[in-house]
Amino acid sequence: MSIGIVLVDIFWRGALVDRERVVGVDGFRAWLPLGTRTMVNAEDWRADRQNVAPMWEYSATQWQTSLARLIDSGSNDDFDRYFREAGLIVRG
């Protein structure tokens, strides 16, 4: 499976107003927001690194998700399936 991260630049009247990262997954069959990775059990992990495995949550903002959905709209109709399988959560 190949993946790749690309930058998406948003311009308004010729001025760069935003830059977001999207990731192509499953051989670039879908584009998802890169989002943010957060450790959800950081306190437990810090207290007992020997017996506690880190658990991660991957989230993206509504803006990042909408932008990735727009980028993905030309490739297929499986955005929601890939989003769900990636375990992404929409925050904010």
Long-range contacts (C-beta under 8 A, 24 or more apart in sequence): 1-25, 1-26, 1-27, 2-27, 2-28, 4-28, 5-34, 8-67, 8-71, 10-67, 20-63, 20-64, 20-67, 20-68, 22-67, 22-68, 22-71, 25-82, 25-86, 26-82, 28-75, 29-75, 29-76, 29-78, 29-82, 30-72, 30-75, 30-76, 30-78, 30-79, 30-82, 31-68, 31-71, 31-72, 31-75, 31-79, 32-60, 32-68, 32-72, 32-79, 32-82, 32-83, 32-86, 32-88, 33-60, 33-61, 33-64, 33-65, 33-67, 33-68, 33-88, 34-60, 34-64, 35-59, 35-60, 35-61, 35-64, 35-88, 36-60, 57-89, 58-86, 58-87, 58-88, 58-89, 59-88, 59-89, 59-90, 59-91, 60-88, 60-89, 60-90, 60-91, 61-90, 61-91, 61-92, 62-90, 62-92, 65-90
